[in-house]
């Protein structure tokens, strides 16, 4: 285990042991479409975008958070700690770490495509559209491509994605399965 402020990271093997003993509450903090696509079978969904730490009333069991990479679960953990809750852990490396350890996930082949793929499709379409319109209609349309490119750079530098957050609010991304 690695201690980060008050939030403790655990590895996949430790999480598996705790799940086997039913000694924790496992929470997936990704968006509903991501959860619908694939999740750890015992996990409950509580997206970071709507997270209210007071929604959790389980004072008896420690809480383990996870997401795709560990970034959102760390943010969620800080919210729980700021709300005065103790025994908050998060899975180091997120879901890929769990899968790399050969542990099972629940997969739904009918789930919507991931938010990241949706962002790539929308951003790529806007860049292509801006470039084609800039080349054949007016050079002013190149501003669209530049704006999207700037947004992608900003998203990479700040590790936030406004387009992803907007896409996550679409009705088809709110489905659980």
N, C-alpha and C positions, 0 to 999 in steps of 0.2 A: 504494500500500500504506500502511496505517496500523499503526503499532507500538503494541501494547497489552501492557505488561510485556514478557514474552518471547514472547508469542503474537502472530503477525503475521496481520492480516486481508488477504485478497486479494479482488479483484473477480472477477466471472464470466468476463470476457474473459481474464484471466490464467490462471484455472483451465482454461479451454478450451485455451489454448495449451500449457499443461503436459501436459494429457491427450493432445493431438495428438502431442506428442513422447515420450509414454509415460515421462515423467521423474518421476512422483510415484505415491504410493499414496493413493487416494481412499477415505475411510472415512465412511460414513453412520452417525451415532450415534443415530438415532431408534430407536423400538421396531420389532419385526418387522412388525407390522400396517401401520405407516406406510410402511416400506420396501416391503412387498408392494404397497401401493396405488400408489406412484409413487416413482421414484428416478432418479438420474443413471446412465445405462447402465454405466459403468465402475466404479461404487462397490461396495465391499464393506461388509457390514453388521457393525457392532460396537456394539450398543446401550449408551448411557451407563449404564443401570441395571445392566449386567453387565460394565462395562469394567474390564479389567485390562491396563494398558499393556504388561506383559510378554508379552501374547498376540501382539504384533506383533514380528516378528523382522527386518523390513526395515530394516536400518541404512543401506542404500545410497541409498535414495530418500527425499526429503522426504515428509512425511505431510500431507495436506490433509483436514480434517474439515469436515463440514457437517451441518446439521439443518434444521428448518423455519424457524427465525427467526435462528439464530446464537447463541442463549443456551446450548443444550446443547453445541454444538460448542466454545464458549468454555470451558465447564466441563470437557469432555473434554480440551481442549488443556492446561488447567492440570494435569490429572492426568498427562498425558504429560510435561510439563515437570517436575513434581514427582518423577517417576520417573527424571529425569536424561536424558530424550531431547531432542535438538535438532532443528532444521528442522521445527517443527510450525507449521502454518498453519491458518486456518479461513476458510471462505467468508463474506464479509461479507453479512449479510441472508439467508443460507441459500437454500433451494430456490426461494422466490419470486423472488429476485434472478436466479438462473440462468434461470428461465422467462421473466422480464421481458426478459432479453437475447435471447430468441428461441432459446435453446439446447434441444436435445432431452432428453426424459425418457422413461423406460420406464414405461408405465401398465398396470396390471392391473385390468380392470373387475370381476373376480370377487373382489377383495380385500375383507377386512372393512372396515366403515366406520371412519373415523378415531377415535382415542381422544377427541379433543375433542368430536366429535359424540356419542359414547357418554356422556361426562361430562354434556353438556347434556341428553341424554335421561333419564339416571338422576336427576340433580339436579332437573330440572323435574318428573319424576314424583313424587319425594319431596315436593317443595314442594306440588304439587297435592293429593297424598294427605293430607298433614298439614293443609292448609287445609280440605279437605272434611270430614275426620274432626273437625277442630276446630270447624267450623260445625255439624255434624249429630250428633256423638256426644259429645264432651267437649272443652272448651277446652284441656285438657292436651295434646291432639295438636298444637296450634300450636307446641309446643316443637320438634317435628320440623322444621317449616318454618323456624323460627328457627335451629336448629342447621345446617341445610343452607345457609341464607343466610350465616351467620357463616363457614362453611367456604369459601364462594365468595369472600367478602371477604378472608379470610386467604390464599387461593390467589392472588388478584390482587395483594395487597400484597407477599407474599413471593416471588412468581413460582414457586411450587411447587404441585403439585396432587396431594394424597394420593389422591383418588378416581381420578385418571388413572393413578397408579402402580399402584393396586390392580386397576383394569380391565385394565391392560397385562399382568398376570400370568394372566389367564384363558386357557385353552387355545386358544380360537379366535383370540385376538390374538397367539399365538405362531407361527401359520402364516405361511409365507413366500409363499404364493400360492394 
